[in-house]
Amino acid sequence: MQLFKRADNFIPRKPDRGNLSGNPNMDQQQIIRFSLSLSYEQYAKFYRGLAKNISVIADDGRRIEFPAGKIQPFLTELGIHGYFELKLSVENKFLSLKKLR
């Protein structure tokens, strides 16, 4: 059974008959949105090999982790700041990452 957050309550969701896993995204891409704010110095740790992955809490409450190199195109002299959208395939493979604002 999965839990989906609605307002301040958690509503249990039963799997439907066509999708026994109960995962509503099983037949489609996943779109995960999150905010990120890293200074240039914080991101520099990835260059130095002190860290390899970035871990954030998505808007839906999931903790997601992805390779730091995926966010590098958004690096400025101030760091990385913004609201992002990550797309994953049905197999949870990286498809794209874009900055929404």
Rosetta blueprint (number, residue, H / E / L):
1 M L
2 Q E
3 L E
4 F E
5 K E
6 R E
7 A L
8 D L
9 N E
10 F E
11 I E
12 P E
13 R E
14 K L
15 P L
16 D L
17 R L
18 G L
19 N L
20 L L
21 S L
22 G L
23 N L
24 P L
25 N L
26 M L
27 D L
28 Q L
29 Q L
30 Q E
31 I E
32 I E
33 R E
34 F E
35 S E
36 L E
37 S E
38 L E
39 S L
40 Y H
41 E H
42 Q H
43 Y H
44 A H
45 K H
46 F H
47 Y H
48 R L
49 G L
50 L L
51 A L
52 K L
53 N E
54 I E
55 S E
56 V E
57 I E
58 A L
59 D L
60 D L
61 G L
62 R L
63 R E
64 I E
65 E E
66 F E
67 P E
68 A H
69 G H
70 K H
71 I L
72 Q H
73 P H
74 F H
75 L L
76 T E
77 E L
78 L L
79 G E
80 I E
81 H E
82 G E
83 Y E
84 F E
85 E E
86 L E
87 K E
88 L E
89 S L
90 V L
91 E L
92 N L
93 K L
94 F E
95 L E
96 S E
97 L E
98 K E
99 K E
100 L L
101 R L
